[in-house]
């Protein structure tokens, strides 16, 4: 894990600094049984200074606990524990990693006055994190750089990739450009991560390279060019300030805030499906300026993780929510928040929280989608940014990333902050789909389970897990309609079913 400094609130280069720590999270938790031994592997984004424990849990009670000798280093870890010989049935393997409390950390980690390579950008504009635990690139940080002068390291264009330890994976300090000749002060501009875990890149300088997609598994390959201004004489787009993709495979839709399509700013949608070549004609959806509500073309458009979209701008209403059909069903009230110039916003992986960049902080809102949409502030972090907060992001451990103009000068920089937590712990769980020494896991659901393609019903409380073991919900009825495509496991005390969506 990178070493960070916690900055004082004072401006200038001579900043008092104290040690700072990130919020901890677990990646890649797997378990395999051989005989009476259970071998576990996992990764940690930072050291578990207060320890790691593994439990075998049945009916909500731990029947075996292991803490001695369980490694907790930043990076890859593995251990083997012995399963007691007198237990049988269905279990949950629970891994808990605990770090230092971050409750008192009110400032961002950053060192903009030095040439530390993570923060020494002259003109970086976009930032995104893959915060989906099911992604093969979970924990990846993507930074979008443009050329310029300023700090020592990054006067380069393109996409830079950092892993969950915030280690740069580009072989040199040169960004990936995917065969696109980016040029200009906002080229490329912002990045988002789509549901296929690819990186969506926009260009605000020229419509001829307005939107492209990078596969993080093949970053040196050519990017998929989706919007190039015109095809066969038909105008498809102008320059855009933000691009996001909702849906997967043939249901993919590319959404943009376009600066000047048909002579004015607007929200456009392109039903690209599995297309990898430039869009050939007019947008599928042209929602224009949202009936006069979109007054500024510098903001962001992002997925709400439910099929709708969040739109930000630097004037009232600062935040809007719209359906895929173009209906604006939420406008932020005038007293909720005053957004910073450039309108950086993001959601967590579930879409249940919305992050909004203001003049000097990132505010976190809990989102309620029931009946009518409401936003309730639940936390915030201070960032060393005075203006032009271009983009924000959040990882699986509730570490918040912001990119914008630094308080120490006109150059753009990056800050990373831990959303304060008194208990800096992270729990990862896996269903124990193996035979224990004296019993066997049932391989078919008993009649108490019922699944109609939307709702799971059970005569006793059941738990719903992802394939990697993350707990999603618990109850006698569980609604699965909002789940993305994938494999899930519903488990009661004695039985389980596997669900494929």
N, C-alpha and C positions, 0 to 999 in steps of 0.2 A: 504494500500500500504506500502511496506517496506520503511524504511528510508534509504537514501543513502548519501554518501559523494562524492563530486567532488574533485578528487585528483589533486594535482599539478603535473607538469611534472617531478619534481625532483625524483630521485630514492631513495630507502631506506625506513626505517620504519617511520621516523619522517616526515610525509607528511602534508603540509598545506592543510586544507580542507574548502570548502565553501558549502553552501546548493546547492543541485542539484534537478532538477525536471524532470520527464519523459515527453515525448510527450503523449498527452491525446488521448484516443479513446473510442468509445461507443460500448457496446455489448448488445445483447438481447433486442433491441428496439421493443416494441409492443404497440398497441393502440386499445382500445375497446370503442365503443360508447353505452351509455345508455341514451335515451332521448336526451336532449341537452348537456349532459356531455360527454367529451372525456377523458378517463382514460389512462394514459401513464405510462409504466414501462420501465426501462433501467438500465444498469450497466455502471459504469465508472471505468477505471483502476487506476485513480488518481483523486484528487480533482479538480473540475473546478473552480479555484480561480478567474477567470474573469467572471464566470456566465454561466448559461444554458438558452437558449431560445427555445420556440416552436412556429412554424409558420404554418398557413394554407395557402398554396400557390396554386394559380390558374392562368394559363396562364403566369407563370413566375413572378407573382406579389403576395406579401403577403397581404391577405385580413384580417388576424387576427394575432396578435403577442402577445405572453405571455412570460414575463420574471420575473415579480415580484413573489417571493415565489416559483420559480421552483428550486428544490433541485439539488445540484451538488457535493454530497459527494462521496468519493471513495467507491465503492461497489454498492449495490442495491439502486435504487431510484424509487419513484413513485409520480405522481401528477395527478390532475384532473382539466381540464379547461372547460369553457363553450363555446359552438359553437354559433356564432351569429345567430339570427333567420332570417336574411334577405338574406342569401346566399344559393345558390343551385348549383349543378353540380358536377364535378369531381375535387378532390383536392389532393395535396401532403402534408403530415404531415412532416415538416422539424424540426429536433432537432439539435441544435448547442451547443456544449460544448467547452468552451475555458479555457485554462490554461495559466500559465506564459510562456513568450517567452523562447525558448531554443536556440535562435540564437547565443548566446555568449558561449554556452557550447561546449568546444572543447576537454574535457577529459571525460573518462568513469566514470560512477558511480561504485565504488568498494571500499572495505576496506580489502585488502588482509593481512594487518598486524594485524588484529583482528580475533576473533573467531566467527564473525557474520556468522550465519549458511548458508546463501546463497552463501558465497564466500569462506568458509573455507574447501576447498577440498584438499586432498593430491594428488589424481591422478584421476581426472575426465577428460574424453576424448571427450564425445559426447554431443551435445546440439541441440535441435530443438524446434520450436514453431508451434503450429497449428494456422495458420493465415488466415484460411478460415472462413468468417463470417457465412457461412451456416452450419458449424460444430457444433455438440453439445458440443464439447470440445474447442471451439474458445477461444484463449488466453492462453491455457495450455502451460506450459514450461516443456520440458522433458530433464533431465540431466542423462547422463550415467556415473556411477562411477565404478572405479576399486579399489582394495585394495592397501594399501601402508601406509607410515608413513608421518607425516607432521603436518598440522593444526589440531585443536582440534576435529572437528566434524565428517568429513566424511571419515572414513577408512573402508567403506563398498562398496560392489559390488551391481550392479543392477541399475534399473531405478527409478529415483525420479521424482515425479510429483508436479509441482507448478501451482496454478491457476492464473487467470489474475491479481490478486493483489500480486503475487509472494509470496503467502503463501503455504508452503509445505502441501500437502494433504496425504502423507504417514503417517500412525499413529505413526511411530517411525522413527529415523534416520537410517533406514535399507531399502535398495533398493528392489524393486520387481525383482525377478529372474525367475518367471514362471516355477519353477520345473527344471530349467537347472543348472547344477553344474559348473558355471563359475569359472575359475581359470587362473592365469597368469597375466602378466603386461598389457595386452591389451584385457581383457576379462571381460565384453563385451567392445566394442570399441566405435562405433558411432551409432547415431539414426537418422532416418528420419521419416516424417509423410506422409502416402500415401493418395490416393484420397478417401478412405473409412474412413479416419481420425484415422486409426490405426497406431501404432508405429512400425517401422521396425528396428530391432536391428542386428548388425553384431558382429562377434568375429574374432579377428586377431591372436589369440593364437592357436586355434585349429579348423580344418575343421569339426570336429564332432559336433560342435555347431555354425556353421558359420553364419546362418541367421535364425531369428525367428521373430514372430509378436506378439505384445501385444495389446489387446483391452483395451483402457483407461477406459471403463465403467466397466471392470472386471479385475482390475490390479492384484488381488491376484490369479486369475485362471492361469492354465498352459498356457505358450506361445505356439503358433503354430510353431512347428519346421519344417522349410522348407528346410534347407540344413544341412545334418549331415555327410558329407564326403563320404559316400558310402552306397548303399542299395543293398543287395543280391550280394555283391561282385563287383558291378559296381561303379567305382569312379564317384562322382557327382561334387566334388569341393575340393579345398584346403582352407586354411585360407584366409579370405577376409578383406579388409580395409574399404569398404563401401558398403552398399546395399540400393537400392531404388526400389519402386514398382510403375509402371505406369499402368493406366487403372483401371477399376473396374469390379467386379464380374468375369464372364468367360473370360474377356479380360485382366485380370491382368498379367503383366510380371515382374518378379523379375530380377533386373539388379545388377551386382556386378563387383568390381575390385578384381580379384582373384590373389593371390600371386604366385601360382605355379601349376595351373591346366595344365596337359600335359607338365609339366616341365618348364613353364615360365609364366610370368605375362600376364594378359589379361582381356578384357571386355567380360563377359558372360551374357547371358539372358536365363531365364527359364519361359516358358509360363505356369504359375501355375494355371491360372483361379481361380476357387473358392476352390482350394485345401487347406486343413488345415493339411496335413500330409507330411512327407519328400518327396522331389522330388526323383523319383526312378531311373533315368538314366542320360545319358550325357546331357549337356545343349542343349536347343533348338537352341540357337544362340551362336556360339563361334567365336568372332571377333578378338581373339588373341591380339596382341599388336598394333592393328590399323595400320598395315603396317609400323611398326617401330616408330610410333609417340608416343606411350605410353612407356616411358623409366623409369618410377618410379611407384611402386605399393603402395605408401603411401597416395595418393590423394583421392578425393571424386568423386562419380558419383551421379547425382541428376536429377530429372525430370525438363524439361524446361516448363512444364505445357501445352505443345502443342503436345505431343507424341514423342518428341525427348529428348536428354540427354545432360547435361553439364558434362564434365570430367576435373578434375584438376590434376596437378602434380607439383613437385618441381623442374622442369627443363623445358627448352623450348621445344615445346610451352606450356606455363603454363596453358592456358585455351583452351579447344577444345569443339566444338559442334558436335554431331553426330546424325544421323537419326536412327530410330529403325531398319533400314536395315543395319546399320553398316558403312554408308558413313560419313566420317569426312568432314563437309561442312564449318567449321570455325576453324582457328588456330589463337590465339592471336599474333599480331606482336611483335617483340622483344622489341619495345620501349613503349608498352602499360602499362605493369605492371611486377613487379618481385614478384612472389608469395612467401609467407612464407613457411617454412618447414611444411609438413603435408597437405597443400593445402585446407584449409577451404573455402567452397563456399556455397551459398544459393540463392534462389530466393524469391521475394515477392509472394503473392497469385496469382496475375495475370500472373506472368512470365515475366512482362515487365521490371523488374530490376534484375540485377545479383549482388550479394555481393561477394567480393573477399578479403580474408585476406592476408595482407602483413606483413612485419616485425613488425610494430608498429601501424598499422591502418587497418580499414576495409574500402575498397573503394566501392562505389556504382556506377554501370554503368546502363544507360538506354540501353535497347536492342531493336534493329530494326531488325525485321524478314522479312521485305519486300525486294524483289529482292535478295540481299545478306545480310548476317548477319553482323551487325556492333555493336560495343560497344562504348558508349560515356560516359565519367565520369561525374556524376552529383552531387557527394557529397562524404564525407568521415567522419569518426570519429576516433579519436585516442584511442588506447586501451593499457593497461599496460601489454603488452605481448611482450617478446623479441624473442621467437622462438616457434616452435611447436604449431602454431595456428591450432588446430585440426578441429574446426568446428565453423561456424557462423550461425546466424538466425536473422529474422526480424519479428516483430509482426504487428498487424493491425494499430498501431499508429506511425510506423516508429521508434520504439526503437530497437536498434541493440544489439544482444547478441554475445559474443565471448568467447571461452574457449581455454586456452593454457597455456604455461609456463609463470609465472609471473615475472616481472622485479625485484621482491624482493627476488627471490630464485628459486630453482629448482622445486618447487611444482606447479601443475596446478591450475589455478583459473578461475573465471568467471567474466566478466565485462559486464555492461549494459550501453548503451550510447543512448542519444537522438540524432537522426539525426537532425542537427540544423534547427529550424523553427522560423522565425520572428513571424508569426501568428500561434500560437499553438492551432489550432481549429480543431474540427472533426465534420463533418456533417453526420447525418443518416436520411434517408428518407423512408417513407412508402406511397404507394398509399392509398388514403382514400376510401376504398371499402365499404362504408356505406352510408346510406341515410342521408343527412343533413336535418335540420328541415323543409325546404320549397321545397325540390326537391329530386330526386332519382338518384342514379348512374345507368347508362345504364349497362345492364347485357349481352349485345351481341354487337359485333363489327359491325359498319356500313360499307358500301362497300368501304370506302376509305382505309381500311386495306387490305393487301394481304400478306400471308405467305406461301412460297412454300417448307417449311421444312429446308431452309437454310437462306433465306433473308426475312426480314420484309420490306414491302414497304408501304408508307403512303403518301397521297396527301398533308399533312402538317407535320412539324417536330413532331416526336414522341419520347418518352423516354422509354428505356428498363430498368426494375428493376428486381432484384432478388426477391424471395418470401418474404424475410425479409425487403425489401425496399431499398437496396443499388442500387444507380444509376450506370448502366453499360455503357450506350451509348445513344446518341441522334442524330436524323437526319431523313431525309425522307426515307433513306434506311439504314438498320442495318443488318450486317452480323452476324449470330448466329452460324456459323460452328465451332468456337473454344470453344463454351460454353460446360461445363460439363453437365451430366444428371441432370435434376431437373425441377422445375416449375419457369417460368418467366412471367412478366407482361409487355406488351407494351401499352403505354397510349398516346393518343393525348389529345387535349384540351377538347373534349366532349365524347370520347369513349375509350374503352380499349379492348384488347384481352389477354387471358391467353394462354401461350405456354408451352407445356410439351415436353422436349427433353429426 
